[in-house]
């Protein structure tokens, strides 16, 4: 069996690179995706090149902005109305 990827959710102060190192040794081309709550840690992980790093608050903000853009873009507004949405969340 070949491992294709690792998803790591960081909830404490243990460094993700140490946790992901065995997977990287097993498969140097492995895709590693990390979620963290801490901005400093996310910056360090990105600098270390561990893989794709998601910071919870950044992703929340990004999702909210995407929703607003889709909701209030001219084509999105007409799509909401066609679907029977009253325009309220």
C-alpha positions as CSV (number, residue, x, y, z in Angstrom):
1,X,0.0,0.0,0.0
2,X,1.3,3.5,-0.9
3,X,0.4,6.5,1.2
4,X,-0.5,9.5,-1.0
5,X,-1.1,12.2,1.6
6,X,-1.2,13.2,5.2
7,X,-3.6,15.6,6.8
8,X,-2.4,17.1,10.1
9,X,-4.6,19.1,12.4
10,X,-2.4,20.9,15.0
11,X,-4.2,21.4,18.3
12,X,-1.2,21.6,20.6
13,X,2.4,22.9,20.6
14,X,4.0,19.7,19.2
15,X,5.7,20.7,15.9
16,X,4.1,19.3,12.8
17,X,7.4,18.7,11.0
18,X,8.3,16.1,13.6
19,X,4.9,14.4,13.4
20,X,5.0,14.3,9.6
21,X,8.7,13.3,9.2
22,X,7.9,9.5,9.3
23,X,5.5,9.9,6.4
24,X,7.9,12.0,4.5
25,X,10.6,9.4,5.0
26,X,8.2,6.7,3.8
27,X,7.3,8.7,0.7
28,X,9.3,11.8,0.0
29,X,6.7,12.9,-2.6
30,X,3.8,12.7,-0.1
31,X,1.3,15.6,0.0
32,X,1.1,17.0,3.5
33,X,-1.8,19.3,4.5
34,X,-1.7,21.0,7.9
35,X,-4.3,23.0,9.7
36,X,-3.2,25.2,12.6
37,X,-4.8,27.7,15.0
38,X,-1.6,29.7,15.6
39,X,-0.4,32.4,13.2
40,X,3.2,32.2,14.3
41,X,3.2,28.4,13.9
42,X,1.6,28.7,10.4
43,X,4.4,31.0,9.3
44,X,7.1,28.7,10.6
45,X,5.4,25.7,8.9
46,X,5.2,27.6,5.6
47,X,8.9,28.6,5.9
48,X,9.8,25.0,6.6
49,X,8.0,24.0,3.4
50,X,6.1,21.2,5.1
51,X,3.3,21.4,2.6
52,X,0.0,23.2,2.3
53,X,-0.7,25.1,5.6
54,X,-4.2,26.3,6.5
55,X,-4.7,28.8,9.4
56,X,-8.2,28.4,10.8
57,X,-9.0,32.2,11.0
58,X,-7.6,32.9,7.6
59,X,-9.8,30.1,6.0
60,X,-12.9,31.4,7.9
61,X,-12.3,34.9,6.6
62,X,-11.6,33.6,3.1
63,X,-14.8,31.6,3.1
64,X,-16.8,34.6,4.3
65,X,-15.4,36.8,1.6
66,X,-16.1,34.2,-1.1
67,X,-19.7,33.9,0.1
68,X,-20.2,37.7,0.0
69,X,-18.7,38.0,-3.4
70,X,-20.8,35.2,-4.8
71,X,-23.9,36.5,-3.1
72,X,-23.7,40.1,-4.2
73,X,-22.1,39.6,-7.7
74,X,-24.7,40.5,-10.4
75,X,-24.9,37.0,-11.8
76,X,-25.0,35.4,-8.3
77,X,-27.9,37.7,-7.3
78,X,-30.0,36.6,-10.2
79,X,-29.1,32.9,-9.5
80,X,-30.3,33.3,-5.9
81,X,-33.5,34.8,-7.0
82,X,-34.1,32.1,-9.7
83,X,-33.6,29.4,-7.1
84,X,-36.3,31.0,-4.9
85,X,-34.0,32.4,-2.3
86,X,-35.4,35.5,-0.7
87,X,-31.8,37.0,-0.6
88,X,-31.5,36.4,3.2
89,X,-29.0,34.1,4.9
